[in-house]
Amino acid sequence: MKITPNIPMVTNLVVAGDPRLKAKAVAAKKKSMRSSTLHIDELNQRIDELETAIGQDKSGPIGRAFAIRAETNRKPKSKRKVNTE
């Protein structure tokens, strides 16, 4: 491939745009993120209130799962009588 010296080459890329519009877009994005975080915090707070109201806590499901697992893994007692004579 032959390169001719008369062809201009791009050496720097410039991002065009109005700096005020860019700043406004960044601010809007940050505001949206704060709003989203606030909304998630409010939902989590409401879930905690509902769990408290019905008497449910976070350790209940874990304890239940542990009990089910322990019951499943328990070996059944042998019904066969052993002659000791």
N, C-alpha and C positions, 0 to 999 in steps of 0.2 A: 504494500500500500504506500503510495507516494503522497507526502504532505507538501503542499505548496505554501510558501511563506506569505502569500498575499491573503490567506483566509484568516479572518479575525477569530480568536479563541476566547472563550468565556473563562475568566480566571476567578471572578468573585460573583457570588449570587447575592442579590439584594432582595429583601422582602419588602415589597411596597405596601403602603397603607398609612392611614392617618393615625398618628400616635394617640390622639384623643379617643378615637373609636376603639383602638386596641385596649386602652386602659379601661374604657367603659365595658368592653366585653369581658375582660378579666375580672372586673368588679362584679359583674352580673353572675359570672360563674362561681365566684367565691360566695356570693349571697345565696345562690342556689344550693351550694354544698352545705352552708350553715342551716338553711331551711330544712334540707333533707335530714341532717343530723338531729335537728330539733324535733322533727316529726318522729323519727325513730325512737328518740328518748321518751317522747310522750307516749308512744305505743307501748314501750317496755314498762313504763310507769303504770299504765292502765292495766297491763297484764298482771303486774305484781299486785295491784289493788284487787283485781278479780280473784286471783289465787288466794289472797288473804281472806277475802269475803267468803269463799267456799271452803276454807280450811285446808287448802292444798299447799304444800311446800315443795321445794325442789328435791328434797331427799326422799320423798315418798316413792316416786317412780323408780329410783335407783334401788331402794330397799326392796321393792316389789320384784324387780328384775333379779336381784340377788337371791331372794327367797325361791323364786321359780327355778332358777338355775340350780340351787342347792337341792331342791326337791327332785329335779330331773336327774341329777348326778348321784343321788342316794342309791345304794345297792339294796335290793329287796332282801328281806330275811329269808333264809332257807326254811321251807316247810317240811323238809325231810328230817325224820327223827334219827338220831345217831344212837346205835346200840353201844352202851358203855360196859357191858358185861364181858 
